[in-house]
Amino acid sequence: MKERLITGIALIVVFGTAILMGNQALFLLLLAVVTIGAYEIYRLKKTR
C-alpha cells in the first residue's frame, strides 16, 4: 500500500513539474530518473 502511495506521489510530482516547466524536457527526464532511482534504493533498503 505505501509503495503504491509513494509511486503515485512520484507520478504526480513528475506530471506537475512537466506542466509547470513546459519546454524543459531534459530537466523533467532527469527528475524522473532521480525519482525512480530513489524509489529503487528505498525498496532495496526495505527488503534487507
Z-matrix of the N, CA and C atoms (Angstrom, degrees):
N
C 1 1.461
C 2 1.531 1 110.82
N 3 1.333 2 116.68 1 -50.45
C 4 1.463 3 119.85 2 -179.47
C 5 1.521 4 111.41 3 -63.30
N 6 1.332 5 116.24 4 -37.39
C 7 1.471 6 120.02 5 179.87
C 8 1.522 7 110.49 6 -62.11
N 9 1.326 8 117.10 7 -41.75
C 10 1.465 9 120.44 8 178.16
C 11 1.519 10 110.38 9 -66.51
N 12 1.321 11 117.11 10 -37.84
C 13 1.462 12 121.16 11 178.07
C 14 1.520 13 110.28 12 -62.12
N 15 1.339 14 116.51 13 -45.69
C 16 1.466 15 121.29 14 178.86
C 17 1.524 16 110.19 15 -61.77
N 18 1.324 17 117.04 16 -43.43
C 19 1.467 18 120.91 17 179.28
C 20 1.520 19 110.47 18 -62.96
N 21 1.322 20 116.82 19 -41.88
C 22 1.461 21 121.17 20 178.67
C 23 1.516 22 111.90 21 -62.49
N 24 1.342 23 116.68 22 -44.75
C 25 1.461 24 121.05 23 177.85
C 26 1.518 25 110.05 24 -61.25
N 27 1.329 26 116.73 25 -43.57
C 28 1.466 27 120.76 26 179.42
C 29 1.525 28 110.79 27 -60.15
N 30 1.335 29 116.95 28 -43.43
C 31 1.466 30 120.68 29 179.14
C 32 1.524 31 110.94 30 -63.71
N 33 1.337 32 117.27 31 -41.88
C 34 1.467 33 121.18 32 178.41
C 35 1.522 34 110.30 33 -61.76
N 36 1.330 35 116.56 34 -43.36
C 37 1.464 36 120.90 35 178.78
C 38 1.521 37 110.51 36 -61.66
N 39 1.336 38 116.64 37 -45.25
C 40 1.468 39 120.87 38 -178.62
C 41 1.521 40 111.00 39 -63.41
N 42 1.342 41 116.89 40 -47.71
C 43 1.466 42 119.51 41 -179.18
C 44 1.526 43 111.07 42 -67.47
N 45 1.326 44 117.16 43 -38.96
C 46 1.462 45 120.53 44 177.13
C 47 1.517 46 111.33 45 -61.06
N 48 1.330 47 116.00 46 -43.27
C 49 1.464 48 120.44 47 177.55
C 50 1.526 49 110.50 48 -63.71
N 51 1.338 50 116.72 49 -38.81
C 52 1.470 51 120.75 50 178.95
C 53 1.525 52 110.44 51 -60.33
N 54 1.330 53 116.31 52 -43.15
C 55 1.464 54 120.79 53 -179.84
C 56 1.530 55 110.07 54 -67.09
N 57 1.337 56 116.66 55 -43.11
C 58 1.465 57 120.23 56 -177.12
C 59 1.522 58 111.95 57 -69.97
N 60 1.333 59 116.91 58 -42.77
C 61 1.462 60 120.65 59 -173.79
C 62 1.523 61 112.33 60 -82.60
N 63 1.334 62 116.71 61 -27.77
C 64 1.454 63 119.87 62 176.21
C 65 1.516 64 112.66 63 67.00
N 66 1.328 65 116.34 64 -94.79
C 67 1.461 66 121.28 65 -170.36
C 68 1.526 67 113.40 66 -77.83
N 69 1.320 68 117.59 67 -22.75
C 70 1.466 69 119.76 68 -169.66
C 71 1.529 70 110.88 69 -77.81
N 72 1.321 71 115.72 70 73.24
C 73 1.464 72 121.39 71 -177.05
C 74 1.527 73 111.29 72 -67.72
N 75 1.319 74 117.42 73 -35.80
C 76 1.465 75 120.51 74 -179.17
C 77 1.524 76 110.66 75 -64.31
N 78 1.339 77 116.65 76 -42.67
C 79 1.466 78 120.42 77 177.97
C 80 1.526 79 110.43 78 -61.77
N 81 1.327 80 115.58 79 -41.77
C 82 1.459 81 120.70 80 179.30
C 83 1.522 82 111.22 81 -63.37
N 84 1.327 83 115.81 82 -43.69
C 85 1.464 84 120.75 83 178.92
C 86 1.526 85 110.33 84 -61.02
N 87 1.328 86 116.51 85 -44.00
C 88 1.461 87 121.39 86 178.46
C 89 1.524 88 110.64 87 -61.18
N 90 1.331 89 116.23 88 -44.48
C 91 1.461 90 120.95 89 179.02
C 92 1.529 91 110.88 90 -60.46
N 93 1.328 92 115.92 91 -42.81
C 94 1.462 93 120.37 92 179.99
C 95 1.529 94 110.67 93 -62.81
N 96 1.335 95 116.46 94 -44.02
C 97 1.467 96 120.98 95 179.72
C 98 1.526 97 110.48 96 -61.99
N 99 1.327 98 116.44 97 -44.57
C 100 1.470 99 120.87 98 179.81
C 101 1.527 100 110.46 99 -63.03
N 102 1.335 101 116.27 100 -43.31
C 103 1.467 102 120.50 101 -179.38
C 104 1.526 103 111.20 102 -62.57
N 105 1.334 104 116.02 103 -47.08
C 106 1.468 105 120.72 104 179.56
C 107 1.529 106 110.16 105 -63.18
N 108 1.329 107 116.71 106 -42.55
C 109 1.464 108 121.45 107 178.95
C 110 1.519 109 111.66 108 -60.76
N 111 1.325 110 115.82 109 -44.34
C 112 1.463 111 120.69 110 -179.99
C 113 1.529 112 110.29 111 -63.42
N 114 1.319 113 116.55 112 -40.81
C 115 1.463 114 120.65 113 178.92
C 116 1.524 115 111.16 114 -64.20
N 117 1.327 116 117.02 115 -42.68
C 118 1.467 117 121.17 116 179.07
C 119 1.528 118 110.59 117 -62.71
N 120 1.335 119 117.17 118 -43.19
C 121 1.467 120 121.34 119 178.28
C 122 1.528 121 109.80 120 -61.66
N 123 1.335 122 116.58 121 -44.45
C 124 1.460 123 121.29 122 179.31
C 125 1.528 124 110.60 123 -60.09
N 126 1.344 125 116.56 124 -42.84
C 127 1.456 126 121.11 125 -179.18
C 128 1.523 127 110.95 126 -65.22
N 129 1.332 128 116.84 127 -41.31
C 130 1.465 129 120.54 128 179.70
C 131 1.524 130 110.96 129 -65.13
N 132 1.333 131 116.75 130 -41.75
C 133 1.467 132 120.11 131 179.58
C 134 1.521 133 110.75 132 -65.83
N 135 1.334 134 116.47 133 -36.68
C 136 1.459 135 120.51 134 -179.33
C 137 1.524 136 110.87 135 -66.61
N 138 1.331 137 116.78 136 -35.65
C 139 1.464 138 121.25 137 -178.37
C 140 1.527 139 110.93 138 -67.53
N 141 1.336 140 116.66 139 -39.41
C 142 1.464 141 119.70 140 -176.48
C 143 1.508 142 113.04 141 -78.86
